[in-house]
Amino acid sequence: MSAFLEPGATSAANTAESSRGPILIGLAVVAVVVGLLVLIFRSELKPPAAPPAYAANLKFSDLKTSAAQNFVGATVSYLDGTISNTGNQTVTHAVVEVTFKDDLGQLAQRETQAIHVLRTGGPYDEAVDLGMSPLDPGQSKPFRLTFESISAQWNHVYPDLRVTQVVTK
């Protein structure tokens, strides 16, 4: 009966209840988004996988860097060197992780590329996959890695090379 006497009391109660719903829904959405972000960033912090066992038999030497402009005018960078197979199996494919560092020794750029060996015999050296020119046991071949761009923070010291995949026969 008091509701009939005070008409403003019920409208104020309804307004308070109706404004709580969107606030609670907004808080729930924010909580779900934060939870998803935590799961995504947590999964990216996986430790690096151990290199394949045969990777210890692949040795890099005689590293040198160079750069050239392509027909579009962009600078392409090359990392050339020699890869040696000191094991007893023929390598038909290998992937290397290349880590460029900055002046403080911190990560400036990381790239993963298949190793391409240089095949001579024409007017120019051709970089081909190890599947087309396998690396036999005890053999060494020149290789080339090509980079479309390298971070401006790179300290111009030779990058670290780590073999992440090896296929042998």
N, C-alpha and C positions, 0 to 999 in steps of 0.2 A: 504494500500500500504506500510505502514511503517513496517508491519509484514514481507514483502518480503525483506526489507532492513536489518532487525535485526532478524535473525533466532533464536538466543538464547533467545529472549524475550518471545516467546510463550511457549517454553519448560520449562522455569522457572515458568511461571504462572500455567501451568498444574501440575508441581511437587508440588507447594504450595497447590493447591486445592486437589490433590490426598492424601496428607498427613493429611489433616484436617478430612477427613472421618473416618479413623480408630480411631483417637483421640476422636472424638465426640461419636463414638459408644462405645469406652472403658469407657468414662465418664458416659454414660447412663447406662451401665451395672453395674458400681460401685455404681451409685445412686440407682438403683433398689435393689441391694444386701444390701446396708445400710438401705434402707427403710424396707425391709423384716426383717432384724435383729432387728430393732426398734420395729416393730409390735410383733415379737416373745417375746422379753424381756418384753415388756409392758404387754402382756397377762399373763406372768408368775407371775406378781406381784399382783395377786388377793388376797384380804384379806381372811383369813381363814373362812370357813363356820361356822355358828353358830352350836353348838352341838344340837343333837336332844333333844326334851323336856324331854324324859324319862331318858336321860343320867344322870340327877341330882340324880336319884334314885339308881345309881350304885356306890358303895363305894369300894375303894381299901384299904387294910390294910395288915400288917405283911409282907411287901416286903423284899425279900432277893435275892441276886444274887449268882450264882455258875457257875462253868465252868468245862468242861470235854473234854477229847479227844475222837474223834470218831475213827472208825476202820481204817480210812485213815491217822490218825495222826493230823488232823486239830482240833483246839479248838472250841468247841461249847459253847456258853454262855446261861444261863437260868435266867429268872426273874420269881420267884415264889412269890405267895402271896395269899390273900384271897379276893374274890369278894363277896359283899353283895348286895342283891336286897331289898331296903327299900320301894319299891313301891307296887302297888296293881295288877300288871300284871306279867305274866310269860315271862321271857326273853329266846328267842330261838336262838338268834344270836347277837353278839356285836363285833364291831371293835374298836380297840384302837390305837391312835397315840402315839408312844413312842419317847420322845425327850431326847437325851443324850447331856450333855453340857461339855465344856472344863473348864480349870482352871480359865478362865476369865468370865465364865458364859455365853459364846456364844455357838451357835449351833455347836455341833461336828458331830451329826448324827441324822437323823429322820427316823423312820420306822413305817409302818402301818401294823398291824396284827390282825387277828381274835383271839378272846379270846378262849382259850382251857382250860376247867376245867379238873382236875385230877380225874380219876375214878379208885378206888381201887377195889380189889377183885381178883387179880391174883398174880403172882409172883412179879410183879412190877406195879408202878403207870402208867396209860396210859392217855395221854393228848388227850381229845376228844372235838369236837366242841359242843357248847351249844345246837345245834339242836339234838344231841344224848343224852344229859344230861341237860335238861332245868333248869333254875334257877327260882324256884317258889318265889312268894312274901314272904318276910321275911326270905328267906333262904340265907345261906352263903356257898360258896364252895371254895376249893383251886384251883388256876389256875396256868398255866405255859405258858410263852412266850419263844420261842427259837430263838436265833440269831446266824447265821452262822459266822458272824464277827461283831465286834464293833470297831469303830475308835480308834486308839492308842491315840488320843487327849482327849478321854473321861476322866473326872476327878474322876471316880469311886464313885460318889455320885449317889444315886438312881435316875433313870430318871423320867421325868415328864410323867404322863399318862393322856390322854384326850380321852374320848369316842367320836368317830366320827359317828358311826352308831349303831342303836339298832333296833332289830325286836322283837316285843312282840306279845303275843296272849291272 
